[in-house]
Amino acid sequence: MERKKITKPFMMVFAIYILYYVLHVTEVFLLRTDQTWIGEAVFHKFLGIVIMAIIAFMHGYKAEEIGFLKGKNILNVFKGLAFGFGVFVIAYTTEIIIAKITGSYDSLKFYVSAYAIDKNVGNRTELIFFIICIIGNIINVLMEEGNFRGLFLRILGEKYAFTKAAIISSVLFGFWHIVSPIRNYVDGEQSLTGTIFNATFLLVASALVGLKFTMLTKMTGSIYMSMGDHFFNNTIVNLLHVVTKTGADELMTVRVSIAQTLSFVIVLICYCKWRRKNALNNEREAGFRAS
């Protein structure tokens, strides 16, 4: 199919984003599927995958051009899973140490819950709920990585350098995550101060996580490693819980902050080294051509 030139890539990305946001808000506020036995707002994300595919087709983008490369995709997914596992081992260990020092630690438990910034809710151990949790997180990762690190970066790349495109995509990803705290305030489950704090925390944290995923995408040339890392990040907080004498996951914010800060620093260091190496190689190639 003939490729259509995109003259205003930011406006196009923003328009797609607003469409997704409307679907997101509709499901979170009206359908509330994350508060049902499904435990996840997946319908708008499934639609997001379909819309992403349609837009890519309309503009002549091949799957490889929005990050779905052929080849070592399974290997990169496992690299992402392993990376997520490594940082969360450190984060969980730190949380357990803190709980033991304060004398509140009880145990680690494995069950399915719905994620919330201040707590995890629900306690299901039936196999079907583990399957639903995994499928829901796969859909979530395909939609968010396929769009924010795939389609959006590709469209923005029509005009902007990678750094600017990455910042735009990551900021949008940050705002993507503030819907649930706002609903908590509307429902009277949270104070205005608590809502502002949680929304701000999620906005900044999600933007930095999005930037981390973007750097992984740039270094690996595909979205598969970021998909693996993203999937592990989301799934582990739904399944593995630190139980104390007064509840469960009371320090989850600390745990997530440790894991994401550590992983961001590691990826940033690797990305800076990768860029320097590429720049050096380009200089050498330019020197060879000149000679």
Secondary structure as the mmCIF struct_conf table of DSSP 4:
data_model
#
loop_
_struct_conf.conf_type_id
_struct_conf.id
_struct_conf.beg_label_comp_id
_struct_conf.beg_label_asym_id
_struct_conf.beg_label_seq_id
_struct_conf.end_label_comp_id
_struct_conf.end_label_asym_id
_struct_conf.end_label_seq_id
HELX_LH_PP_P HELX_LH_PP_P1 GLU A 2 LYS A 5
BEND BEND1 THR A 7 THR A 7
HELX_RH_AL_P HELX_RH_AL_P1 PRO A 9 THR A 26
HELX_RH_PI_P HELX_RH_PI_P1 GLU A 27 LEU A 31
HELX_RH_3T_P HELX_RH_3T_P1 THR A 33 GLN A 35
BEND BEND2 THR A 36 THR A 36
TURN_TY1_P TURN_TY1_P1 TRP A 37 ILE A 38
BEND BEND3 GLU A 40 GLU A 40
HELX_RH_AL_P HELX_RH_AL_P2 PHE A 43 MET A 58
TURN_TY1_P TURN_TY1_P2 HIS A 59 GLY A 60
HELX_RH_3T_P HELX_RH_3T_P2 ALA A 63 ILE A 66
TURN_TY1_P TURN_TY1_P3 GLY A 67 GLY A 67
BEND BEND4 LYS A 70 GLY A 71
TURN_TY1_P TURN_TY1_P4 LYS A 72 LYS A 72
HELX_RH_AL_P HELX_RH_AL_P3 ASN A 73 ILE A 101
TURN_TY1_P TURN_TY1_P5 THR A 102 GLY A 103
STRN STRN1 TYR A 105 PHE A 110
STRN STRN2 VAL A 112 TYR A 115
BEND BEND5 ILE A 117 ASP A 118
STRN STRN3 ASN A 120 ARG A 124
BEND BEND6 GLU A 126 GLU A 126
HELX_RH_AL_P HELX_RH_AL_P4 LEU A 127 GLU A 144
HELX_RH_PI_P HELX_RH_PI_P2 GLU A 145 LEU A 151
HELX_RH_AL_P HELX_RH_AL_P5 PHE A 152 LEU A 156
TURN_TY1_P TURN_TY1_P6 GLY A 157 LYS A 159
BEND BEND7 TYR A 160 TYR A 160
HELX_RH_AL_P HELX_RH_AL_P6 PHE A 162 TRP A 176
TURN_TY1_P TURN_TY1_P7 HIS A 177 HIS A 177
HELX_RH_AL_P HELX_RH_AL_P7 VAL A 179 VAL A 186
TURN_TY1_P TURN_TY1_P8 ASP A 187 GLY A 188
BEND BEND8 GLU A 189 GLN A 190
HELX_RH_AL_P HELX_RH_AL_P8 LEU A 192 THR A 220
BEND BEND9 GLY A 221 ILE A 223
HELX_RH_AL_P HELX_RH_AL_P9 TYR A 224 LEU A 239
STRN STRN4 LEU A 240 THR A 244
TURN_TY1_P TURN_TY1_P9 LYS A 245 THR A 246
STRN STRN5 GLY A 247 ALA A 248
BEND BEND10 ASP A 249 ASP A 249
TURN_TY1_P TURN_TY1_P10 GLU A 250 LEU A 251
HELX_RH_AL_P HELX_RH_AL_P10 MET A 252 ALA A 290
#
